[in-house]
């Protein structure tokens, strides 16, 4: 009985091998993605034009050959330039012969895209600030107490002149951080762009996360600024109450003398309502919630 089972299993294996051999000898169609590589650019030049990273090739061939193409190492479709700058309009089908080794013994039916257009130009360098691409989510009652700090906060960028001169900053990659309730430091890669290089590819983001609270300050004196000679202004009232919002540690260190409240004499002259809103000069990283009262009456005297 055991002998019959072994013979049966061997027969199945032989049949599978025979079927696979026959099937892989037949002709099939498939698609293969190959990396696009530009070579022989002039020294000190690059292309910042948007180009496809890969070319899709529609091919026909025997099954065993198609399998080896799809499971083999990554290949490159090479386009050699003539070391000149300027605009290029490349018909990729004209480069099939020089890339024939990629697809030996198969028929190439179609390329997508079948042409590429780009501009080769001089590389320049600029120092640009890092721009946050972080997506932040905080626990209830928490938030950023100060601006995000990047180390380094700027990078030297090399790239094509026409593109680089338009850039205002370099974005980090999008990274999501959730349920934040304390200070955190994390590394973030810079967003890669074709034809560009950075002095640093990764930056460290420092996030000062604190509980966000409100704090009231009473009896804040209001000053009249730009008062001309011979004029006197009486404000009614001349002291106000304010409420500001910020990180708990920042507000804990904040003193009343760090707050400045004023009205400009010229605003009084232009006023038609009989009252004006006081203006405040607040420290960085805090926001005003309200002033009480919201408007001040005034009397202007001459002497």
C-alpha positions, 0 to 999 in steps of 0.5 A: 500500500505504501509503495502505491502511495509513493508511486502516486505522489511521484506521478503527481510531481512528474505531472506538475513538472511536465505541465509547468514545463509545457505551460512555461514554453507557451507565449504570454503577454505581461507588463514590467516596470523598469527604472528610468535612468538618465546618464551623461549629463553635463558636469554641474547640471541636472534636471528638475523636470517632473519625470516618471521614476519607472517606465511600463513595458508591455512584452510578449515572450515564453512563460519561463522568460517572462517569469525571470524578468518579473522576479529578477533584480531591478533593472534600469532603462538607460537614456544617455544624453549628449552632455549638452544643456537645454531642452530634451524631447526623447523618443524612448523607442529609439533607445530600445536597441541600447537597452536590448539586454533587459529584454532579450528573447522577448518582443517589446509591444509598447512603452508607457510613456513612449516619450519624455520631455525635460530641461537640463540646466545648471545646478545652483545652491541656496540656503532654505528654511525647513518647513513642517509637514508634521500632522499633530493630534493632541490629547484634550487640553494640550497643544503646542506651547511654542513653535516647532523647532527644527535642528538644523532649521535650514539646509543647503539645497542644490538643484536646477536654477529655474526651480530652486530660485522659486522655492521658499523652503523645504518641506519635511515628509508628512509624519503623523503624531497622535495623542501628544501630551508632553515634550517630544523630539523626533527625526523627520526626513526631508521631502525628496525632489528629483534633481535636488540634493540637501546638506542634510536629509533628516532633521530633528523636530522638537515639539514643546507640548504643554497643557494649554490654560487661560490666565487673567491679569487685572489692573493693567495700565493703558498708556496713550502713545504718540501724544502731541505737545499741549494735549492731555487724554483721560481714559475711562477707565485707564486700567483693564482686565485681560485674559490670555491663553498659552502653555501652562509653564509659559503662563506660570512665568509670565509677569504683569510687567511683561504686558503692555497696553496702549491706545494711539492718539491718532486713533482717538483723533480719527474715532467717530464712536466716542470709544476705542479698542485698546491694543496689547503687546504680548509676549510670544507664544500667548494669545489674547482671549478678551479685554474687559472692558473691550472699548475705552471712552476718552476725554481730550484736553488742550492746555 
